[in-house]
Amino acid sequence: MNSIPNDPRTINVYLKTPAPNRPPQPDVDDRRPLKKKKPATMSEDAKALSMIRQMFKHCF
């Protein structure tokens, strides 16, 4: 059965009572898990340059 009766005299009472106060929802960002940053890796160009530098250090 319905908890709210369909009698028109009592329906008004339910509409007049304020809704219970809900706590404010947390921000969307707070609920999202923090993304871990990837460790910095050298680009292919940087790797090649460092290899060339090492070769020249040993040669001269």
HUKA-V446557 format. One record per residue. N is the residue number from 0. PHI is phi in whole degrees, -180 to 180 (* if undefined). PSI is psi in whole degrees, 0 to 359 (none if undefined). D_FIRST is the distance of its C-alpha to the first C-alpha in Angstrom with 1 decimal. Layout:
n->N phi->PHI psi->PSI d_first->D_FIRST
n->N phi->PHI psi->PSI d_first->D_FIRST
//
This chain:
n->0 phi->* psi->155 d_first->0.0
n->1 phi->-71 psi->142 d_first->3.8
n->2 phi->-78 psi->336 d_first->6.4
n->3 phi->-100 psi->118 d_first->8.7
n->4 phi->-69 psi->155 d_first->9.0
n->5 phi->-88 psi->9 d_first->10.9
n->6 phi->-68 psi->124 d_first->13.8
n->7 phi->-60 psi->335 d_first->16.9
n->8 phi->-74 psi->330 d_first->18.5
n->9 phi->-93 psi->339 d_first->16.0
n->10 phi->-60 psi->322 d_first->15.5
n->11 phi->-58 psi->324 d_first->19.2
n->12 phi->-63 psi->319 d_first->18.8
n->13 phi->-68 psi->324 d_first->16.7
n->14 phi->-71 psi->330 d_first->19.3
n->15 phi->-78 psi->334 d_first->22.1
n->16 phi->-74 psi->132 d_first->21.3
n->17 phi->-70 psi->152 d_first->23.3
n->18 phi->-69 psi->147 d_first->21.9
n->19 phi->-62 psi->142 d_first->23.1
n->20 phi->-69 psi->125 d_first->26.5
n->21 phi->-94 psi->143 d_first->26.7
n->22 phi->-66 psi->146 d_first->30.1
n->23 phi->-62 psi->141 d_first->32.2
n->24 phi->-69 psi->142 d_first->32.2
n->25 phi->-65 psi->156 d_first->35.5
n->26 phi->-60 psi->153 d_first->37.9
n->27 phi->-61 psi->323 d_first->37.8
n->28 phi->-65 psi->326 d_first->41.3
n->29 phi->-68 psi->330 d_first->40.3
n->30 phi->-81 psi->338 d_first->37.7
n->31 phi->-76 psi->132 d_first->40.3
n->32 phi->-66 psi->143 d_first->42.5
n->33 phi->-68 psi->132 d_first->46.1
n->34 phi->-81 psi->133 d_first->48.4
n->35 phi->-82 psi->135 d_first->51.5
n->36 phi->-74 psi->140 d_first->54.7
n->37 phi->-72 psi->143 d_first->56.9
n->38 phi->-63 psi->142 d_first->60.3
n->39 phi->-66 psi->130 d_first->63.0
n->40 phi->-116 psi->149 d_first->65.1
n->41 phi->-72 psi->143 d_first->68.4
n->42 phi->-72 psi->166 d_first->68.7
n->43 phi->-60 psi->320 d_first->71.0
n->44 phi->-62 psi->316 d_first->73.6
n->45 phi->-64 psi->321 d_first->73.6
n->46 phi->-62 psi->314 d_first->74.0
n->47 phi->-62 psi->316 d_first->76.9
n->48 phi->-62 psi->317 d_first->78.6
n->49 phi->-66 psi->324 d_first->78.4
n->50 phi->-64 psi->317 d_first->79.8
n->51 phi->-63 psi->318 d_first->82.7
n->52 phi->-61 psi->316 d_first->83.4
n->53 phi->-62 psi->320 d_first->83.6
n->54 phi->-62 psi->317 d_first->86.0
n->55 phi->-68 psi->326 d_first->88.2
n->56 phi->-61 psi->318 d_first->88.2
n->57 phi->-73 psi->330 d_first->89.5
n->58 phi->-75 psi->322 d_first->92.1
n->59 phi->-106 psi->none d_first->93.8
//
